[in-house]
C-alpha cells in the first residue's frame, strides 16, 4: 500500500528549497543587523501554556490544536504559534528580569484547519519578539525592520501595512459590550461562525470575510473610539514615527488579532497577490502576556511571518530558484571509471581549498558526452576533467560552461590559485 504525506503537511522538494534558503538568509541577515538573537524552541509544549496565553475560546484552542496525552497522562500540544513558547523559555531561563531582549526563532507550527493555498496544517514561521520595551519607538522599529525585509526581498510594491490600536483590556471590555449589543439586534443577518463567536469571542467577528457580515460592521462601533488616553498617545506617537520614517500605512479600524494576549498596537502586512490568503506578516504588542504566564509585568511586542506565503509571493514576482545562483560551482568528471578515485580525492582537496563553494563529483557512470550534459545541467560554472592524459601529465583540464572561453590545463596548485581569484575566496 502506498503511503502518502498527511493532508496539509507538505514536502518541500529540492527544486523549491533554493528559494526557501534565499528568503531565510535575507531575513536572518536583516534580523541580525537590528540586534536580534536566535532562540531555538521545542515543538511540543504543555497544553496549559496555550490555554492560558492564546485563550480557551479562540478558534486555535477550541478547534485547531494538535493535542494528545503522553505516557504519563500529561496533555501536550504541537505548538500552534511561537510567542507563548518564547515567553515560557525566557521566564524559565531568567532572560527577562531587569533585562531587555531582542529574539527571533524559526520552525514549523501546527494547526488542524482546512488546507488551502499558502495555509497548511504544518506551516513554517519566523517569529520576532522584543521584551522590556514599553515605548512606541520599538513598535516603529519592528515595522521599519519588516519594511527593510520587503526592500531586500524585492517585495515592497506587493505589500501594504495596515495598523490599528485595540487598547487596554479595560477598553476592549467596554468595546466588546457595545459591539455585542449592536450585533445581537442583527443576529439573524450574521453568518454561522459569527453567531457562534458572538458569545465567545466577538472581536473575531471583525475579521469575517463574509460580505453580509462586513456590511453590518460598516455601522458597528469602532474600537479606537474606546481607547484610554495612554493608548491614544501611544498610537499617535507610532503614527508620527512611521510618518517621519516615510513608511506608508493604512489605519484599519477592524484589524484585530486572533490571539487573546494582544493589546494596543496591532498590524498586518497584506498583499493582493495571493488571493484570500493575503496576510504575509502580522503582530503587535502583548504587554500583559509575561505576567499572565506567571512572570513579572514585562512590556513586549512581536511579529511572525509565514514562510509558505512569503515563498508564494516571491514566486509571484517571477523570481525563480535558478535566478538565485547556480546549483553548483564546479563539476568534476572522470573520463572513465579508472580515473574516478583520483577525481574523488581531487574534489576533497578542492573543498578544503575553496570553502563555501558547491563541488559535485560525477558518480553515475555513462558516456563522456552524457557526463558533460550532466555537468551543464548542474548549473556549474566550470567542469574539471581528469583523464588518462591529465593523470600522466599531473594536470587538470578546466572547461568553462557559461562562457565561450577556451578550455585550459593547470597543475593543481595553479588551478586552486586561479579558482580562488575567480571566486574571490579569502582565507
Secondary structure, 3 states (H helix, E strand, C coil): CCCCCCCCCCCCCHHHHHHHHHHHHHHHHHHHHCCCEECCCCCEEEHHHHHHHCCCCCHHHHHHCEEEECCCCCEEEECCCCHHHHHHHHHHCCCCCCCCEEEEEEEEEECCCCCECCECCEEEEEEEEEECCCCHHHHHHHHHHHHHHHHHHCCHHHCEEEEEECCCHHHHHHHHHHHHHHHHCCHHHCCHHHHHHHHHCHHHHHHCCCHHHHHHHCCCCCHHHHCCHHHHHHHHHHHHHHHHCCCCCEECCCCCCCCCCCEEEEEEEECCCCCCCCEEEEEEECCCHHHHCCCCCCCEEEEEEEHHHHHHHHHHCCCCHHHHCCCCCEEEEECCHHHHHHHHHHHHHHHHHCCCCCEEECCCCCCHHHHHHHHHHCCCCEEEEECHHHHHHCCEEEEECCCCCCCEEECHHHHHHHHHHHHCCCC
